[in-house]
Amino acid sequence: MARPRTPLLSRDRIVTAALGLADAEGLEALSTRRLATELSVSGPSLYNHFATKDDLLDAVVDTVMGEVDLAMFDAPDDWRAALADWARSYRAALAAHPNIVPVLAQGPGRRPNALRLADAVFGCLVDAGWPRGQATRIGALMRYFVTGSALASFAAGFSGDAGLYADGYPHLGEAHLLSEHRGSIDEGAFETGLEALLDGLELRYARTVGPSHPAGHQGSRATNAGRSEGSTGS
């Protein structure tokens, strides 16, 4: 038999094409018709792999979640360092695919990679001694912070017109320069916020659990803290 002129469809091929479209043109470009054209197939053939557009979008989002490094949670020595490394990897994945950040702001749903991420973060915190209820809230807090930092560039939102700020905004005399340095400003803002957030969590940890020490040696302390919190799950 002759080889097909167009490679056979697969879920991976469809998701890769869909993510490429979303990256290049935004989620509004991700229609069944447009995707079929990109893949040189008929629209109905896509439904053999994804029943609905929402199913496809879930797979696209979960592919991005699969880019987030979770290795720091395998045997963490320090919950703070693990959270910091994870937050940076998470932000890097979102920065590579900014157009899907609004969808990622939702919970993990049934997405396997997103669920693995949630499980790893929650497990690290509970193993470190955090009460289960607080571990749930911290996991949510970290997601809010990282996804919020990836939604848009604050620095890029300023005009390059110096005259716009000269008269009416006396403290923004150099605001017209911000957009030229958006990379360093956005990165610096993220790192400042991450450090401040973790500093605050470490203070709370000291009040709730005790002095920080390696996560793998806190089993009994975690059990006691969980009982005092009521052990509300993730």
VENZI-V291207 format. One record per run of one state. SS is the DSSP state (A for helix, B for strand, O for the rest). FROM is the first residue (numbers start at 1). TO is the last residue. If there is no record, write none. Layout:
# VENZI-V291207
ss = [SS:SS]
from = [FROM:FROM]
to = [TO:TO]
This chain:
# VENZI-V291207
ss = [O:A:O:A:O:A:O:A:O:A:O:A:O:A:O:A:O:A:O:A:O:A:O:A:O:A:O:A:O:A:O]
from = [1:11:26:27:30:32:40:43:47:53:66:71:74:79:97:98:105:112:128:132:152:155:158:163:167:175:209:215:218:219:230]
to = [10:25:26:29:31:39:42:46:52:65:70:73:78:96:97:104:111:127:131:151:154:157:162:166:174:208:214:217:218:229:234]
